[in-house]
Amino acid sequence: MPRSFWRSADAVAQLNHLERAGFALEFLRRNPAYRDDYARTQRRIARRRVDADEASADLARRWGLRFRLRP
């Protein structure tokens, strides 16, 4: 959803139907500090300055994120 629609009545209605994990994700997507940190991490990974798994784990640790293990 584009940032310009975040405050629309439709967006609010969608947020009201999210479960905890979905709401947390939407909260982070709107957080400028998280968005900057995520973008910086992705740039570092793309430039191969850091190991992708390690950088992702560090990002998750900084923001208190937990991901399901991949099968």
Distance bins in CASP14 RR format, pairs under 12 A and 6 or more apart:
PFRMAT RR
TARGET T0000
AUTHOR 0000-0000-0000
RMODE 2
METHOD distances of the structure
MODEL  1
1 7 0 0 0 0 0 1 0 0 0 0 0
1 8 0 0 0 0 1 0 0 0 0 0 0
1 10 0 0 0 0 1 0 0 0 0 0 0
1 11 1 0 0 1 0 0 0 0 0 0 0
1 12 0 0 0 0 0 1 0 0 0 0 0
1 14 1 0 0 1 0 0 0 0 0 0 0
1 15 0 0 0 0 0 1 0 0 0 0 0
1 25 0 0 0 0 0 1 0 0 0 0 0
1 26 0 0 0 0 1 0 0 0 0 0 0
1 29 0 0 0 0 1 0 0 0 0 0 0
1 30 0 0 0 0 0 1 0 0 0 0 0
2 8 0 0 0 0 1 0 0 0 0 0 0
2 10 0 0 0 0 0 1 0 0 0 0 0
2 11 0 0 0 0 1 0 0 0 0 0 0
2 29 0 0 0 0 0 1 0 0 0 0 0
2 30 0 0 0 0 0 1 0 0 0 0 0
3 11 0 0 0 0 0 1 0 0 0 0 0
3 26 0 0 0 0 0 1 0 0 0 0 0
3 29 0 0 0 0 1 0 0 0 0 0 0
3 30 1 0 0 1 0 0 0 0 0 0 0
3 31 0 0 0 0 0 1 0 0 0 0 0
3 32 0 0 0 0 0 1 0 0 0 0 0
3 35 0 0 0 0 1 0 0 0 0 0 0
4 11 0 0 0 0 1 0 0 0 0 0 0
5 11 1 0 1 0 0 0 0 0 0 0 0
5 12 0 0 0 0 0 1 0 0 0 0 0
5 13 0 0 0 0 0 1 0 0 0 0 0
5 14 0 0 0 0 1 0 0 0 0 0 0
5 15 0 0 0 0 0 1 0 0 0 0 0
5 30 0 0 0 0 0 1 0 0 0 0 0
6 12 0 0 0 0 1 0 0 0 0 0 0
6 14 0 0 0 0 0 1 0 0 0 0 0
6 15 0 0 0 0 1 0 0 0 0 0 0
6 26 0 0 0 0 1 0 0 0 0 0 0
6 27 0 0 0 0 0 1 0 0 0 0 0
6 29 0 0 0 0 1 0 0 0 0 0 0
6 30 1 0 0 1 0 0 0 0 0 0 0
6 31 0 0 0 0 0 1 0 0 0 0 0
7 13 0 0 0 0 0 1 0 0 0 0 0
7 15 0 0 0 0 0 1 0 0 0 0 0
7 30 0 0 0 0 0 1 0 0 0 0 0
8 14 0 0 0 0 1 0 0 0 0 0 0
8 15 0 0 0 0 0 1 0 0 0 0 0
9 15 0 0 0 0 0 1 0 0 0 0 0
9 16 0 0 0 0 0 1 0 0 0 0 0
10 16 0 0 0 0 0 1 0 0 0 0 0
10 17 0 0 0 0 0 1 0 0 0 0 0
11 17 0 0 0 0 0 1 0 0 0 0 0
11 18 0 0 0 0 0 1 0 0 0 0 0
11 26 0 0 0 0 1 0 0 0 0 0 0
11 29 0 0 0 0 0 1 0 0 0 0 0
11 30 0 0 0 0 0 1 0 0 0 0 0
12 18 0 0 0 0 0 1 0 0 0 0 0
12 23 0 0 0 0 0 1 0 0 0 0 0
12 26 0 0 0 0 0 1 0 0 0 0 0
14 22 0 0 0 0 0 1 0 0 0 0 0
14 23 0 0 0 0 0 1 0 0 0 0 0
14 26 0 0 0 0 1 0 0 0 0 0 0
15 22 0 0 0 0 1 0 0 0 0 0 0
15 23 1 0 0 1 0 0 0 0 0 0 0
15 24 0 0 0 0 0 1 0 0 0 0 0
15 25 0 0 0 0 0 1 0 0 0 0 0
15 26 1 0 0 1 0 0 0 0 0 0 0
15 27 0 0 0 0 1 0 0 0 0 0 0
15 29 0 0 0 0 0 1 0 0 0 0 0
15 30 0 0 0 0 0 1 0 0 0 0 0
16 22 0 0 0 0 0 1 0 0 0 0 0
16 23 0 0 0 0 1 0 0 0 0 0 0
16 26 0 0 0 0 0 1 0 0 0 0 0
17 23 0 0 0 0 1 0 0 0 0 0 0
17 26 0 0 0 0 0 1 0 0 0 0 0
18 24 0 0 0 0 1 0 0 0 0 0 0
18 25 0 0 0 0 1 0 0 0 0 0 0
18 26 1 0 0 1 0 0 0 0 0 0 0
18 27 0 0 0 0 1 0 0 0 0 0 0
18 29 0 0 0 0 0 1 0 0 0 0 0
19 25 0 0 0 0 0 1 0 0 0 0 0
19 26 0 0 0 0 0 1 0 0 0 0 0
20 26 0 0 0 0 0 1 0 0 0 0 0
20 27 0 0 0 0 0 1 0 0 0 0 0
21 27 0 0 0 0 0 1 0 0 0 0 0
21 28 0 0 0 0 0 1 0 0 0 0 0
21 65 0 0 0 0 0 1 0 0 0 0 0
21 66 0 0 0 0 1 0 0 0 0 0 0
21 67 0 0 0 0 0 1 0 0 0 0 0
21 68 0 0 0 0 0 1 0 0 0 0 0
22 28 0 0 0 0 1 0 0 0 0 0 0
22 29 0 0 0 0 1 0 0 0 0 0 0
23 29 0 0 0 0 0 1 0 0 0 0 0
23 30 0 0 0 0 0 1 0 0 0 0 0
24 30 0 0 0 0 0 1 0 0 0 0 0
24 31 0 0 0 0 0 1 0 0 0 0 0
24 34 0 0 0 0 0 1 0 0 0 0 0
24 63 0 0 0 0 1 0 0 0 0 0 0
24 64 0 0 0 0 1 0 0 0 0 0 0
24 65 0 0 0 0 1 0 0 0 0 0 0
24 66 0 0 0 0 0 1 0 0 0 0 0
25 31 0 0 0 0 0 1 0 0 0 0 0
25 34 0 0 0 0 0 1 0 0 0 0 0
25 38 0 0 0 0 0 1 0 0 0 0 0
25 63 0 0 0 0 0 1 0 0 0 0 0
25 65 0 0 0 0 1 0 0 0 0 0 0
25 66 0 0 0 0 0 1 0 0 0 0 0
25 67 0 0 0 0 0 1 0 0 0 0 0
26 34 0 0 0 0 0 1 0 0 0 0 0
27 33 0 0 0 0 0 1 0 0 0 0 0
27 34 0 0 0 0 1 0 0 0 0 0 0
27 35 0 0 0 0 0 1 0 0 0 0 0
27 63 0 0 0 0 0 1 0 0 0 0 0
27 65 0 0 0 0 0 1 0 0 0 0 0
28 34 1 0 1 0 0 0 0 0 0 0 0
28 35 0 0 0 0 1 0 0 0 0 0 0
28 36 0 0 0 0 0 1 0 0 0 0 0
28 37 0 0 0 0 1 0 0 0 0 0 0
28 38 0 0 0 0 1 0 0 0 0 0 0
28 59 0 0 0 0 0 1 0 0 0 0 0
28 60 0 0 0 0 0 1 0 0 0 0 0
28 62 0 0 0 0 0 1 0 0 0 0 0
28 63 1 0 0 1 0 0 0 0 0 0 0
28 64 0 0 0 0 1 0 0 0 0 0 0
28 65 1 0 0 1 0 0 0 0 0 0 0
29 35 1 0 0 1 0 0 0 0 0 0 0
29 38 0 0 0 0 1 0 0 0 0 0 0
29 63 0 0 0 0 0 1 0 0 0 0 0
31 37 0 0 0 0 1 0 0 0 0 0 0
31 38 0 0 0 0 1 0 0 0 0 0 0
31 63 0 0 0 0 1 0 0 0 0 0 0
32 38 0 0 0 0 0 1 0 0 0 0 0
32 39 0 0 0 0 0 1 0 0 0 0 0
33 39 0 0 0 0 0 1 0 0 0 0 0
33 40 0 0 0 0 0 1 0 0 0 0 0
33 59 0 0 0 0 0 1 0 0 0 0 0
33 62 0 0 0 0 1 0 0 0 0 0 0
33 63 0 0 0 0 1 0 0 0 0 0 0
34 40 0 0 0 0 0 1 0 0 0 0 0
34 41 0 0 0 0 0 1 0 0 0 0 0
34 59 0 0 0 0 1 0 0 0 0 0 0
34 60 0 0 0 0 0 1 0 0 0 0 0
34 62 0 0 0 0 1 0 0 0 0 0 0
34 63 1 0 0 1 0 0 0 0 0 0 0
34 64 0 0 0 0 0 1 0 0 0 0 0
34 65 0 0 0 0 1 0 0 0 0 0 0
35 41 0 0 0 0 0 1 0 0 0 0 0
35 42 0 0 0 0 0 1 0 0 0 0 0
35 59 0 0 0 0 0 1 0 0 0 0 0
35 63 0 0 0 0 0 1 0 0 0 0 0
36 42 0 0 0 0 0 1 0 0 0 0 0
36 43 0 0 0 0 0 1 0 0 0 0 0
36 59 0 0 0 0 0 1 0 0 0 0 0
36 62 0 0 0 0 0 1 0 0 0 0 0
36 63 0 0 0 0 0 1 0 0 0 0 0
37 43 0 0 0 0 0 1 0 0 0 0 0
37 44 0 0 0 0 0 1 0 0 0 0 0
37 55 0 0 0 0 0 1 0 0 0 0 0
37 56 0 0 0 0 0 1 0 0 0 0 0
37 58 0 0 0 0 1 0 0 0 0 0 0
37 59 1 0 0 1 0 0 0 0 0 0 0
37 60 0 0 0 0 0 1 0 0 0 0 0
37 61 0 0 0 0 0 1 0 0 0 0 0
37 62 1 0 0 1 0 0 0 0 0 0 0
37 63 1 0 0 1 0 0 0 0 0 0 0
37 64 0 0 0 0 0 1 0 0 0 0 0
37 65 0 0 0 0 0 1 0 0 0 0 0
38 44 0 0 0 0 0 1 0 0 0 0 0
38 45 0 0 0 0 0 1 0 0 0 0 0
38 55 0 0 0 0 0 1 0 0 0 0 0
38 56 0 0 0 0 1 0 0 0 0 0 0
38 58 0 0 0 0 0 1 0 0 0 0 0
38 59 1 0 0 1 0 0 0 0 0 0 0
38 60 0 0 0 0 0 1 0 0 0 0 0
38 62 0 0 0 0 0 1 0 0 0 0 0
38 63 0 0 0 0 1 0 0 0 0 0 0
38 65 0 0 0 0 0 1 0 0 0 0 0
39 45 0 0 0 0 0 1 0 0 0 0 0
39 46 0 0 0 0 0 1 0 0 0 0 0
39 59 0 0 0 0 0 1 0 0 0 0 0
40 46 0 0 0 0 0 1 0 0 0 0 0
40 47 0 0 0 0 0 1 0 0 0 0 0
40 49 0 0 0 0 0 1 0 0 0 0 0
40 50 0 0 0 0 0 1 0 0 0 0 0
40 55 0 0 0 0 1 0 0 0 0 0 0
40 58 0 0 0 0 0 1 0 0 0 0 0
40 59 0 0 0 0 1 0 0 0 0 0 0
40 62 0 0 0 0 0 1 0 0 0 0 0
41 47 0 0 0 0 0 1 0 0 0 0 0
41 49 0 0 0 0 0 1 0 0 0 0 0
41 50 1 0 0 1 0 0 0 0 0 0 0
41 51 0 0 0 0 0 1 0 0 0 0 0
41 52 0 0 0 0 1 0 0 0 0 0 0
41 53 0 0 0 0 0 1 0 0 0 0 0
41 54 0 0 0 0 0 1 0 0 0 0 0
41 55 1 0 1 0 0 0 0 0 0 0 0
41 56 1 0 0 1 0 0 0 0 0 0 0
41 57 0 0 0 0 0 1 0 0 0 0 0
41 58 1 0 0 1 0 0 0 0 0 0 0
41 59 1 0 1 0 0 0 0 0 0 0 0
41 60 0 0 0 0 1 0 0 0 0 0 0
41 61 0 0 0 0 0 1 0 0 0 0 0
41 62 0 0 0 0 1 0 0 0 0 0 0
41 63 0 0 0 0 0 1 0 0 0 0 0
41 65 0 0 0 0 0 1 0 0 0 0 0
42 49 0 0 0 0 0 1 0 0 0 0 0
42 50 0 0 0 0 0 1 0 0 0 0 0
42 52 0 0 0 0 1 0 0 0 0 0 0
42 55 0 0 0 0 1 0 0 0 0 0 0
42 56 0 0 0 0 1 0 0 0 0 0 0
42 59 0 0 0 0 1 0 0 0 0 0 0
43 49 0 0 0 0 1 0 0 0 0 0 0
43 50 0 0 0 0 0 1 0 0 0 0 0
43 55 0 0 0 0 0 1 0 0 0 0 0
44 50 1 0 1 0 0 0 0 0 0 0 0
44 51 0 0 0 0 1 0 0 0 0 0 0
44 52 0 0 0 0 1 0 0 0 0 0 0
44 54 0 0 0 0 0 1 0 0 0 0 0
44 55 1 0 1 0 0 0 0 0 0 0 0
44 56 0 0 0 0 0 1 0 0 0 0 0
44 58 0 0 0 0 1 0 0 0 0 0 0
44 59 0 0 0 0 1 0 0 0 0 0 0
45 51 0 0 0 0 1 0 0 0 0 0 0
45 52 1 0 1 0 0 0 0 0 0 0 0
45 53 0 0 0 0 1 0 0 0 0 0 0
45 54 0 0 0 0 1 0 0 0 0 0 0
45 55 1 0 1 0 0 0 0 0 0 0 0
45 56 1 0 0 1 0 0 0 0 0 0 0
45 57 0 0 0 0 0 1 0 0 0 0 0
45 58 0 0 0 0 0 1 0 0 0 0 0
45 59 0 0 0 0 1 0 0 0 0 0 0
46 52 0 0 0 0 1 0 0 0 0 0 0
46 55 0 0 0 0 0 1 0 0 0 0 0
47 55 0 0 0 0 0 1 0 0 0 0 0
48 55 0 0 0 0 0 1 0 0 0 0 0
49 55 0 0 0 0 1 0 0 0 0 0 0
50 56 0 0 0 0 1 0 0 0 0 0 0
50 57 0 0 0 0 0 1 0 0 0 0 0
50 58 0 0 0 0 1 0 0 0 0 0 0
50 59 0 0 0 0 0 1 0 0 0 0 0
51 57 0 0 0 0 1 0 0 0 0 0 0
51 58 0 0 0 0 1 0 0 0 0 0 0
52 58 0 0 0 0 0 1 0 0 0 0 0
52 59 0 0 0 0 0 1 0 0 0 0 0
53 59 0 0 0 0 0 1 0 0 0 0 0
53 60 0 0 0 0 0 1 0 0 0 0 0
53 67 0 0 0 0 0 1 0 0 0 0 0
53 70 0 0 0 0 0 1 0 0 0 0 0
54 60 0 0 0 0 0 1 0 0 0 0 0
54 61 0 0 0 0 0 1 0 0 0 0 0
55 61 0 0 0 0 0 1 0 0 0 0 0
55 62 0 0 0 0 0 1 0 0 0 0 0
56 62 0 0 0 0 0 1 0 0 0 0 0
56 63 0 0 0 0 0 1 0 0 0 0 0
56 65 0 0 0 0 1 0 0 0 0 0 0
56 67 0 0 0 0 1 0 0 0 0 0 0
57 63 0 0 0 0 0 1 0 0 0 0 0
57 64 0 0 0 0 0 1 0 0 0 0 0
57 65 0 0 0 0 1 0 0 0 0 0 0
57 66 0 0 0 0 0 1 0 0 0 0 0
57 67 0 0 0 0 1 0 0 0 0 0 0
58 64 0 0 0 0 0 1 0 0 0 0 0
58 65 0 0 0 0 0 1 0 0 0 0 0
59 65 1 0 0 1 0 0 0 0 0 0 0
59 67 0 0 0 0 0 1 0 0 0 0 0
60 66 1 0 0 1 0 0 0 0 0 0 0
60 67 1 0 0 1 0 0 0 0 0 0 0
60 68 0 0 0 0 0 1 0 0 0 0 0
61 67 0 0 0 0 0 1 0 0 0 0 0
END
